[in-house]
Amino acid sequence: MKSDKRSEAAAAIASKPEKYKVCDQCESIMTKSAAHCVICHSYRWREESAEVIRVAHLLGSRPPILAPVTPRI
């Protein structure tokens, strides 16, 4: 099932949160080497390990949805 892959990916991210960051606009998870979000092109991040783990578990526990991205002005 696809949800199993999502939960496996979430577990992998949560096990090494120091390698990831969360987009401040669309809450996508990217590696720390990303300069901007490939989903919404934002460049603002939340890098706290607890936040990466929280978002990873949230995204891993639900089916994929389109990110509610608000265009930047």
VEXTI-960043 format. One record per atom (N, C-alpha, C, O, CB): atom name; chain; x, y, z; residue number from 1. Coordinates in nm, 4 decimals, decimal comma. Glycine has a CB too. Example, Ala and Ser with C-alpha at 12.3 -4.5 7.8 and 13.67 -1.06 7.14 Angstrom:
<nodes>
(N; A; (1,3190; -0,5690; 0,7800); 1) (CA; A; (1,2300; -0,4500; 0,7800); 1) (C; A; (1,3200; -0,3300; 0,7800); 1) (O; A; (1,4236; -0,3319; 0,8465); 1) (CB; A; (1,1308; -0,4473; 0,9046); 1) (N; A; (1,2850; -0,2250; 0,7080); 2) (CA; A; (1,3670; -0,1060; 0,7140); 2) (C; A; (1,2900; 0,0030; 0,7870); 2) (O; A; (1,3409; 0,1138; 0,8039); 2) (CB; A; (1,4084; -0,0598; 0,5725); 2) 
</nodes>
This chain:
<nodes>
(N; A; (0,0823; -0,1188; 0,0000); 1) (CA; A; (0,0000; 0,0000; 0,0000); 1) (C; A; (0,0866; 0,1250; 0,0000); 1) (O; A; (0,1983; 0,1251; 0,0518); 1) (CB; A; (-0,0936; -0,0001; 0,1199); 1) (N; A; (0,0341; 0,2290; -0,0577); 2) (CA; A; (0,1075; 0,3542; -0,0611); 2) (C; A; (0,1252; 0,4131; 0,0781); 2) (O; A; (0,2284; 0,4741; 0,1063); 2) (CB; A; (0,0367; 0,4534; -0,1506); 2) (N; A; (0,0275; 0,3962; 0,1647); 3) (CA; A; (0,0392; 0,4518; 0,2991); 3) (C; A; (0,1542; 0,3874; 0,3755); 3) (O; A; (0,2160; 0,4514; 0,4605); 3) (CB; A; (-0,0915; 0,4335; 0,3758); 3) (N; A; (0,1833; 0,2598; 0,3452); 4) (CA; A; (0,2980; 0,1954; 0,4084); 4) (C; A; (0,4273; 0,2640; 0,3666); 4) (O; A; (0,5169; 0,2833; 0,4488); 4) (CB; A; (0,3028; 0,0461; 0,3724); 4) (N; A; (0,4374; 0,3008; 0,2398); 5) (CA; A; (0,5566; 0,3711; 0,1922); 5) (C; A; (0,5680; 0,5074; 0,2583); 5) (O; A; (0,6780; 0,5507; 0,2926); 5) (CB; A; (0,5532; 0,3863; 0,0394); 5) (N; A; (0,4561; 0,5751; 0,2765); 6) (CA; A; (0,4574; 0,7061; 0,3412); 6) (C; A; (0,5001; 0,6929; 0,4870); 6) (O; A; (0,5785; 0,7738; 0,5367); 6) (CB; A; (0,3188; 0,7726; 0,3318); 6) (N; A; (0,4484; 0,5906; 0,5557); 7) (CA; A; (0,4858; 0,5739; 0,6968); 7) (C; A; (0,6315; 0,5304; 0,7092); 7) (O; A; (0,6986; 0,5689; 0,8049); 7) (CB; A; (0,3937; 0,4708; 0,7655); 7) (N; A; (0,6815; 0,4517; 0,6154); 8) (CA; A; (0,8230; 0,4134; 0,6163); 8) (C; A; (0,9123; 0,5349; 0,5924); 8) (O; A; (1,0153; 0,5510; 0,6579); 8) (CB; A; (0,8504; 0,3059; 0,5096); 8) (N; A; (0,8720; 0,6204; 0,4978); 9) (CA; A; (0,9486; 0,7423; 0,4705); 9) (C; A; (0,9463; 0,8347; 0,5917); 9) (O; A; (1,0478; 0,8951; 0,6261); 9) (CB; A; (0,8926; 0,8155; 0,3465); 9) (N; A; (0,8308; 0,8455; 0,6561); 10) (CA; A; (0,8190; 0,9292; 0,7763); 10) (C; A; (0,9090; 0,8773; 0,8869); 10) (O; A; (0,9743; 0,9556; 0,9559); 10) (CB; A; (0,6732; 0,9341; 0,8251); 10) (N; A; (0,9132; 0,7466; 0,9043); 11) (CA; A; (0,9984; 0,6871; 1,0079); 11) (C; A; (1,1462; 0,7133; 0,9782); 11) (O; A; (1,2243; 0,7407; 1,0693); 11) (CB; A; (0,9723; 0,5352; 1,0187); 11) (N; A; (1,1841; 0,7046; 0,8504); 12) (CA; A; (1,3233; 0,7305; 0,8125); 12) (C; A; (1,3608; 0,8763; 0,8394); 12) (O; A; (1,4705; 0,9045; 0,8878); 12) (CB; A; (1,3460; 0,6964; 0,6638); 12) (N; A; (1,2700; 0,9686; 0,8082); 13) (CA; A; (1,2954; 1,1105; 0,8333); 13) (C; A; (1,3018; 1,1366; 0,9836); 13) (O; A; (1,3907; 1,2073; 1,0312); 13) (CB; A; (1,1859; 1,1982; 0,7678); 13) (N; A; (1,2076; 1,0796; 1,0576); 14) (CA; A; (1,2030; 1,1015; 1,2025); 14) (C; A; (1,3248; 1,0435; 1,2736); 14) (O; A; (1,3617; 1,0898; 1,3815); 14) (CB; A; (1,0764; 1,0405; 1,2605); 14) (N; A; (1,3870; 0,9431; 1,2139); 15) (CA; A; (1,5047; 0,8837; 1,2781); 15) (C; A; (1,6295; 0,9696; 1,2608); 15) (O; A; (1,7255; 0,9537; 1,3362); 15) (CB; A; (1,5303; 0,7450; 1,2218); 15) (N; A; (1,6302; 1,0604; 1,1630); 16) (CA; A; (1,7447; 1,1497; 1,1397); 16) (C; A; (1,6943; 1,2908; 1,1074); 16) (O; A; (1,7204; 1,3424; 0,9987); 16) (CB; A; (1,8347; 1,0958; 1,0236); 16) (N; A; (1,6230; 1,3525; 1,2002); 17) (CA; A; (1,5631; 1,4828; 1,1703); 17) (C; A; (1,6647; 1,5941; 1,1454); 17) (O; A; (1,6317; 1,6960; 1,0847); 17) (CB; A; (1,4737; 1,5231; 1,2828); 17) (N; A; (1,7864; 1,5751; 1,1915); 18) (CA; A; (1,8884; 1,6778; 1,1714); 18) (C; A; (1,9277; 1,6945; 1,0246); 18) (O; A; (1,9943; 1,7919; 0,9894); 18) (CB; A; (2,0110; 1,6444; 1,2530); 18) (N; A; (1,8874; 1,6007; 0,9387); 19) (CA; A; (1,9185; 1,6081; 0,7962); 19) (C; A; (1,8088; 1,6766; 0,7149); 19) (O; A; (1,8231; 1,6939; 0,5939); 19) (CB; A; (1,9422; 1,4695; 0,7419); 19) (N; A; (1,6992; 1,7156; 0,7807); 20) (CA; A; (1,5823; 1,7675; 0,7094); 20) (C; A; (1,5348; 1,8997; 0,7664); 20) (O; A; (1,5744; 1,9405; 0,8756); 20) (CB; A; (1,4695; 1,6669; 0,7138); 20) (N; A; (1,4485; 1,9658; 0,6898); 21) (CA; A; (1,3830; 2,0883; 0,7336); 21) (C; A; (1,2430; 2,0916; 0,6735); 21) (O; A; (1,2151; 2,0240; 0,5745); 21) (CB; A; (1,4652; 2,2148; 0,6923); 21) (N; A; (1,1553; 2,1712; 0,7348); 22) (CA; A; (1,0155; 2,1791; 0,6950); 22) (C; A; (0,9915; 2,3149; 0,6297); 22) (O; A; (1,0292; 2,4185; 0,6845); 22) (CB; A; (0,9206; 2,1579; 0,8172); 22) (N; A; (0,9289; 2,3137; 0,5132); 23) (CA; A; (0,8956; 2,4388; 0,4460); 23) (C; A; (0,7942; 2,5150; 0,5310); 23) (O; A; (0,6947; 2,4582; 0,5761); 23) (CB; A; (0,8397; 2,4125; 0,3026); 23) (N; A; (0,8200; 2,6421; 0,5522); 24) (CA; A; (0,7336; 2,7252; 0,6355); 24) (C; A; (0,6020; 2,7589; 0,5657); 24) (O; A; (0,5056; 2,7979; 0,6318); 24) (CB; A; (0,8059; 2,8532; 0,6739); 24) (N; A; (0,5966; 2,7448; 0,4353); 25) (CA; A; (0,4752; 2,7806; 0,3620); 25) (C; A; (0,3854; 2,6598; 0,3358); 25) (O; A; (0,2655; 2,6664; 0,3629); 25) (CB; A; (0,5119; 2,8464; 0,2303); 25) (N; A; (0,4398; 2,5503; 0,2841); 26) (CA; A; (0,3538; 2,4371; 0,2455); 26) (C; A; (0,3743; 2,3131; 0,3323); 26) (O; A; (0,3049; 2,2132; 0,3137); 26) (CB; A; (0,3790; 2,4010; 0,1010); 26) (N; A; (0,4681; 2,3179; 0,4263); 27) (CA; A; (0,4988; 2,2082; 0,5180); 27) (C; A; (0,5518; 2,0827; 0,4502); 27) (O; A; (0,5349; 1,9722; 0,5017); 27) (CB; A; (0,3771; 2,1733; 0,5952); 27) (N; A; (0,6155; 2,0993; 0,3354); 28) (CA; A; (0,6867; 1,9879; 0,2740); 28) (C; A; (0,8171; 1,9679; 0,3490); 28) (O; A; (0,8699; 2,0616; 0,4089); 28) (CB; A; (0,7124; 2,0131; 0,1222); 28) (N; A; (0,8684; 1,8472; 0,3459); 29) (CA; A; (0,9959; 1,8176; 0,4114); 29) (C; A; (1,1016; 1,8028; 0,3037); 29) (O; A; (1,0849; 1,7264; 0,2086); 29) (CB; A; (0,9869; 1,6883; 0,4995); 29) (N; A; (1,2102; 1,8763; 0,3193); 30) (CA; A; (1,3223; 1,8741; 0,2248); 30) (C; A; (1,4503; 1,8459; 0,3015); 30) (O; A; (1,4557; 1,8608; 0,4236); 30) (CB; A; (1,3333; 2,0087; 0,1463); 30) (N; A; (1,5530; 1,8052; 0,2285); 31) (CA; A; (1,6835; 1,7904; 0,2925); 31) (C; A; (1,7394; 1,9290; 0,3212); 31) (O; A; (1,6999; 2,0272; 0,2582); 31) (CB; A; (1,7817; 1,7080; 0,2029); 31) (N; A; (1,8296; 1,9361; 0,4149); 32) (CA; A; (1,8865; 2,0659; 0,4534); 32) (C; A; (1,9631; 2,1322; 0,3396); 32) (O; A; (1,9863; 2,2530; 0,3434); 32) (CB; A; (1,9784; 2,0488; 0,5727); 32) (N; A; (2,0028; 2,0556; 0,2388); 33) (CA; A; (2,0781; 2,1147; 0,1280); 33) (C; A; (1,9895; 2,1918; 0,0304); 33) (O; A; (2,0413; 2,2629; -0,0557); 33) (CB; A; (2,1527; 2,0066; 0,0534); 33) (N; A; (1,8586; 2,1794; 0,0417); 34) (CA; A; (1,7674; 2,2499; -0,0499); 34) (C; A; (1,7729; 2,4001; -0,0232); 34) (O; A; (1,7642; 2,4443; 0,0914); 34) (CB; A; (1,6216; 2,1975; -0,0344); 34) (N; A; (1,7873; 2,4766; -0,1292); 35) (CA; A; (1,7898; 2,6223; -0,1154); 35) (C; A; (1,6489; 2,6792; -0,1104); 35) (O; A; (1,6226; 2,7780; -0,0419); 35) (CB; A; (1,8677; 2,6858; -0,2307); 35) (N; A; (1,5586; 2,6150; -0,1844); 36) (CA; A; (1,4181; 2,6561; -0,1833); 36) (C; A; (1,3308; 2,5322; -0,1958); 36) (O; A; (1,3777; 2,4262; -0,2372); 36) (CB; A; (1,3877; 2,7573; -0,2982); 36) (N; A; (1,2053; 2,5459; -0,1604); 37) (CA; A; (1,1115; 2,4343; -0,1659); 37) (C; A; (1,0775; 2,4042; -0,3116); 37) (O; A; (1,0427; 2,4948; -0,3873); 37) (CB; A; (0,9829; 2,4657; -0,0845); 37) (N; A; (1,0873; 2,2782; -0,3507); 38) (CA; A; (1,0562; 2,2420; -0,4888); 38) (C; A; (0,9056; 2,2394; -0,5144); 38) (O; A; (0,8630; 2,2352; -0,6298); 38) (CB; A; (1,1166; 2,1064; -0,5221); 38) (N; A; (0,8254; 2,2419; -0,4098); 39) (CA; A; (0,6804; 2,2415; -0,4245); 39) (C; A; (0,6267; 2,3828; -0,4438); 39) (O; A; (0,5540; 2,4092; -0,5395); 39) (CB; A; (0,6149; 2,1765; -0,3029); 39) (N; A; (0,6625; 2,4738; -0,3528); 40) (CA; A; (0,6033; 2,6083; -0,3561); 40) (C; A; (0,7056; 2,7189; -0,3813); 40) (O; A; (0,6683; 2,8353; -0,3951); 40) (CB; A; (0,5319; 2,6355; -0,2259); 40) (N; A; (0,8336; 2,6840; -0,3873); 41) (CA; A; (0,9439; 2,7774; -0,4141); 41) (C; A; (0,9710; 2,8761; -0,3009); 41) (O; A; (1,0381; 2,9772; -0,3216); 41) (CB; A; (0,9147; 2,8542; -0,5391); 41) (N; A; (0,9201; 2,8478; -0,1831); 42) (CA; A; (0,9498; 2,9304; -0,0671); 42) (C; A; (1,0939; 2,9060; -0,0242); 42) (O; A; (1,1538; 2,8045; -0,0599); 42) (CB; A; (0,8515; 2,9006; 0,0492); 42) (N; A; (1,1477; 2,9973; 0,0508); 43) (CA; A; (1,2837; 2,9824; 0,1015); 43) (C; A; (1,2890; 3,0013; 0,2531); 43) (O; A; (1,3951; 3,0280; 0,3094); 43) (CB; A; (1,3770; 3,0823; 0,0329); 43) (N; A; (1,1747; 2,9872; 0,3177); 44) (CA; A; (1,1690; 2,9968; 0,4642); 44) (C; A; (1,1477; 2,8572; 0,5216); 44) (O; A; (1,0677; 2,7790; 0,4701); 44) (CB; A; (1,0549; 3,0940; 0,5105); 44) (N; A; (1,2202; 2,8275; 0,6285); 45) (CA; A; (1,2217; 2,6917; 0,6825); 45) (C; A; (1,2072; 2,6895; 0,8332); 45) (O; A; (1,2394; 2,7861; 0,9024); 45) (CB; A; (1,3489; 2,6215; 0,6432); 45) (N; A; (1,1576; 2,5762; 0,8827); 46) (CA; A; (1,1633; 2,5427; 1,0252); 46) (C; A; (1,2578; 2,4231; 1,0342); 46) (O; A; (1,2332; 2,3189; 0,9734); 46) (CB; A; (1,0179; 2,5102; 1,0868); 46) (N; A; (1,3644; 2,4386; 1,1093); 47) (CA; A; (1,4685; 2,3358; 1,1118); 47) (C; A; (1,4803; 2,2625; 1,2448); 47) (O; A; (1,5684; 2,1778; 1,2599); 47) (CB; A; (1,5999; 2,3977; 1,0787); 47) (N; A; (1,3941; 2,2926; 1,3415); 48) (CA; A; (1,4012; 2,2260; 1,4714); 48) (C; A; (1,3679; 2,0781; 1,4544); 48) (O; A; (1,2724; 2,0430; 1,3851); 48) (CB; A; (1,3048; 2,2927; 1,5733); 48) (N; A; (1,4458; 1,9927; 1,5171); 49) (CA; A; (1,4256; 1,8477; 1,5059); 49) (C; A; (1,2853; 1,8058; 1,5488); 49) (O; A; (1,2239; 1,7203; 1,4850); 49) (CB; A; (1,5289; 1,7738; 1,5900); 49) (N; A; (1,2347; 1,8652; 1,6557); 50) (CA; A; (1,1010; 1,8296; 1,7039); 50) (C; A; (0,9940; 1,8620; 1,5987); 50) (O; A; (0,8971; 1,7875; 1,5834); 50) (CB; A; (1,0701; 1,9037; 1,8355); 50) (N; A; (1,0116; 1,9711; 1,5280); 51) (CA; A; (0,9152; 2,0100; 1,4245); 51) (C; A; (0,9231; 1,9164; 1,3041); 51) (O; A; (0,8202; 1,8794; 1,2475); 51) (CB; A; (0,9399; 2,1551; 1,3799); 51) (N; A; (1,0438; 1,8782; 1,2648); 52) (CA; A; (1,0604; 1,7832; 1,1536); 52) (C; A; (0,9936; 1,6507; 1,1889); 52) (O; A; (0,9240; 1,5927; 1,1056); 52) (CB; A; (1,2114; 1,7610; 1,1212); 52) (N; A; (1,0135; 1,6028; 1,3092); 53) (CA; A; (0,9534; 1,4767; 1,3533); 53) (C; A; (0,8013; 1,4876; 1,3556); 53) (O; A; (0,7320; 1,3965; 1,3103); 53) (CB; A; (1,0061; 1,4374; 1,4927); 53) (N; A; (0,7485; 1,5989; 1,4082); 54) (CA; A; (0,6034; 1,6187; 1,4159); 54) (C; A; (0,5397; 1,6163; 1,2767); 54) (O; A; (0,4391; 1,5487; 1,2552); 54) (CB; A; (0,5715; 1,7519; 1,4861); 54) (N; A; (0,5983; 1,6898; 1,1832); 55) (CA; A; (0,5427; 1,6962; 1,0482); 55) (C; A; (0,5597; 1,5629; 0,9759); 55) (O; A; (0,4704; 1,5212; 0,9022); 55) (CB; A; (0,6093; 1,8087; 0,9680); 55) (N; A; (0,6717; 1,4961; 0,9957); 56) (CA; A; (0,6933; 1,3653; 0,9317); 56) (C; A; (0,5870; 1,2654; 0,9767); 56) (O; A; (0,5303; 1,1940; 0,8941); 56) (CB; A; (0,8345; 1,3111; 0,9646); 56) (N; A; (0,5597; 1,2600; 1,1069); 57) (CA; A; (0,4574; 1,1671; 1,1566); 57) (C; A; (0,3191; 1,2052; 1,1048); 57) (O; A; (0,2392; 1,1182; 1,0702); 57) (CB; A; (0,4570; 1,1647; 1,3105); 57) (N; A; (0,2911; 1,3345; 1,0995); 58) (CA; A; (0,1621; 1,3807; 1,0475); 58) (C; A; (0,1456; 1,3412; 0,9009); 58) (O; A; (0,0421; 1,2862; 0,8633); 58) (CB; A; (0,1493; 1,5334; 1,0631); 58) (N; A; (0,2454; 1,3683; 0,8186); 59) (CA; A; (0,2360; 1,3366; 0,6761); 59) (C; A; (0,2372; 1,1861; 0,6510); 59) (O; A; (0,1747; 1,1384; 0,5562); 59) (CB; A; (0,3504; 1,4023; 0,6002); 59) (N; A; (0,3075; 1,1116; 0,7348); 60) (CA; A; (0,3140; 0,9670; 0,7182); 60) (C; A; (0,1881; 0,8947; 0,7606); 60) (O; A; (0,1691; 0,7777; 0,7273); 60) (CB; A; (0,4285; 0,9134; 0,7946); 60) (N; A; (0,1016; 0,9633; 0,8341); 61) (CA; A; (-0,0183; 0,8973; 0,8858); 61) (C; A; (-0,1444; 0,9266; 0,8049); 61) (O; A; (-0,2526; 0,8794; 0,8399); 61) (CB; A; (-0,0406; 0,9385; 1,0280); 61) (N; A; (-0,1316; 1,0031; 0,6982); 62) (CA; A; (-0,2500; 1,0347; 0,6184); 62) (C; A; (-0,2187; 1,0178; 0,4702); 62) (O; A; (-0,1021; 1,0185; 0,4307); 62) (CB; A; (-0,2989; 1,1786; 0,6472); 62) (N; A; (-0,3219; 1,0028; 0,3883); 63) (CA; A; (-0,2974; 0,9888; 0,2440); 63) (C; A; (-0,2452; 1,1204; 0,1861); 63) (O; A; (-0,2668; 1,2266; 0,2447); 63) (CB; A; (-0,4271; 0,9454; 0,1702); 63) (N; A; (-0,1771; 1,1143; 0,0723); 64) (CA; A; (-0,1240; 1,2370; 0,0132); 64) (C; A; (-0,2367; 1,3324; -0,0277); 64) (O; A; (-0,3418; 1,2902; -0,0758); 64) (CB; A; (-0,0365; 1,2038; -0,1083); 64) (N; A; (-0,2118; 1,4604; -0,0073); 65) (CA; A; (-0,3057; 1,5638; -0,0499); 65) (C; A; (-0,2259; 1,6746; -0,1167); 65) (O; A; (-0,1046; 1,6850; -0,0983); 65) (CB; A; (-0,3894; 1,6191; 0,0707); 65) (N; A; (-0,2943; 1,7564; -0,1939); 66) (CA; A; (-0,2266; 1,8704; -0,2534); 66) (C; A; (-0,2000; 1,9735; -0,1451); 66) (O; A; (-0,2864; 2,0015; -0,0620); 66) (CB; A; (-0,3102; 1,9313; -0,3688); 66) (N; A; (-0,0827; 2,0283; -0,1469); 67) (CA; A; (-0,0460; 2,1285; -0,0471); 67) (C; A; (-0,1275; 2,2554; -0,0708); 67) (O; A; (-0,1374; 2,3025; -0,1841); 67) (CB; A; (0,1065; 2,1590; -0,0523); 67) (N; A; (-0,1854; 2,3106; 0,0350); 68) (CA; A; (-0,2602; 2,4355; 0,0203); 68) (C; A; (-0,1641; 2,5534; 0,0151); 68) (O; A; (-0,1421; 2,6214; 0,1153); 68) (CB; A; (-0,3611; 2,4532; 0,1360); 68) (N; A; (-0,1083; 2,5763; -0,1003); 69) (CA; A; (-0,0045; 2,6776; -0,1161); 69) (C; A; (-0,0679; 2,8108; -0,1519); 69) (O; A; (-0,1458; 2,8206; -0,2467); 69) (CB; A; (0,0977; 2,6357; -0,2236); 69) (N; A; (-0,0339; 2,9118; -0,0758); 70) (CA; A; (-0,0774; 3,0473; -0,1048); 70) (C; A; (0,0345; 3,1175; -0,1795); 70) (O; A; (0,1477; 3,1216; -0,1313); 70) (CB; A; (-0,1156; 3,1243; 0,0253); 70) (N; A; (0,0053; 3,1723; -0,2953); 71) (CA; A; (0,1125; 3,2390; -0,3721); 71) (C; A; (0,1739; 3,3539; -0,2936); 71) (O; A; (0,1042; 3,4287; -0,2249); 71) (CB; A; (0,0584; 3,2913; -0,5061); 71) (N; A; (0,3046; 3,3662; -0,3050); 72) (CA; A; (0,3721; 3,4782; -0,2411); 72) (C; A; (0,3532; 3,6016; -0,3277); 72) (O; A; (0,3504; 3,5923; -0,4504); 72) (CB; A; (0,5232; 3,4480; -0,2188); 72) (N; A; (0,3402; 3,7168; -0,2639); 73) (CA; A; (0,3218; 3,8414; -0,3384); 73) (C; A; (0,4468; 3,9257; -0,3257); 73) (O; A; (0,4530; 4,0355; -0,3810); 73) (CB; A; (0,1979; 3,9194; -0,2879); 73) 
</nodes>
